[in-house]
Amino acid sequence: PASVLAGEWWRTITAQFLHASLSHLMFNMLAVYFLCPFVERALGRWKTLFAYLMSGALANVGIVLLAAWGVR
């Protein structure tokens, strides 16, 4: 969060592609494999991609804001 607050805004996007462990990565891939077909049918390919990218970026922005407010 400190790096983002110092102006490295791209970290809010790139952080969603980093994973804490192999199991974390595998569970994320499993969730995308099972959930994305339903979402893609409902929204379409490009809106699904947009929703995926925005949800990750906004989650990371939320983490930065919570850290800035001192919430642990």
C-alpha positions, -999 to +999 in steps of 0.1 A: +000+000+000+028+025+007+041+021-028+007+028-043+003+059-021+037+070-032+024+071-068+030+036-081-007+032-091+000+004-116+005-019-086-033-019-081-036-037-114-006-059-115-011-072-079-041-093-090-018-115-111+006-123-082-002-152-059+009-161-024+014-198-032+008-224-058-024-235-040-037-199-040-031-198-078-048-232-083-079-223-063-082-190-083-078-208-116-104-234-105-129-206-096-124-189-129-128-222-148-161-230-131-176-195-128-165-177-159-187-196-184-218-185-166-207-149-163-195-148-199-229-161-211-246-134-191-223-105-199-204-114-230-166-118-234-155-082-232-177-073-203-166-104-184-129-094-190-137-059-179-155-071-147-126-094-139-099-067-143-120-041-125-129-063-095-092-071-089-081-035-093-109-022-070-102-048-044-065-037-044-076-001-041-098-011-011-068-027+005-047+004+000-075+026+015-079+003+045-041+004+051-041+042+047-068+044+074-048+021+097-072-008+095-055-042+099 
